[in-house]
Amino acid sequence: MSGKRLVNAYKNLDKNQAYSLKEAVKIVKENATAKFDETIDLAINLGVDPKHADQMIRGVCQLPHGNGKTVRVAVFARDDKAEEAKAAGADVIGAENLVDSILAGKIDFDRCIATPDMMGLAGRVARVLGPKGLMPNPKLGTVTTDVATAVKNAKAGEVQYRVEKNGIVHAGVAKASFSDDQIYDNAKLFIETIMKARPTAFKGTYLKKISMSSTMGVGVKIDSSNL
């Protein structure tokens, strides 16, 4: 964000105030004035310590209006399941050839799905896909026999989330070109999803802080007391 735009954005923003979700959406959208369609991001600061397995917050959220992102999907599958994936719109489908392609450094996809019987094969590239957050995982619905649904969900704007070391969950929940109501609906559902993911045995303050921003915009604090 240029200095001038940043100054103008802050003119209308009280950095110490926490706004309602609807107010935050309005402010962020009004200040998303870059020459491209900025992504609307949520950052949720949690009190969990992800170093403890029982405090790891991870999952998926199907946004009601999608996230506006074009997602390329790769699928480890053979025969009938490969045909299902192709019919559902998967961009890359394969078995040993997909492993070879990944090992050669060709990773031209944003989501990777596998049928259960292909996980042994997919395991050969775990060291490559794992650090990128692309390794198929049953908890995320990316290891499944229903590859058609998994592909369609990924294409429709399903968001994967995972708490970082510092206890923050980041997610792009919309585009600035979305209407206020669409951004609000998506953000509200994502926040509710994270709230429901609270570990049952967790003690202490779970939700610490929420902020919303656009790619080039300022962060706006959200009042979580009425969520």
Helices and strands as residue ranges (DSSP letters): H 3-11, H 21-30, E 39-46, G 53-55, E 58-62, E 73-76, H 79-88, E 92-94, H 96-103, E 111-114, G 116-118, H 119-122, G 123-125, H 126-129, G 130-132, G 138-140, H 147-155, E 158-162, E 168-175, H 180-196, E 207-214, E 220-222, G 224-226
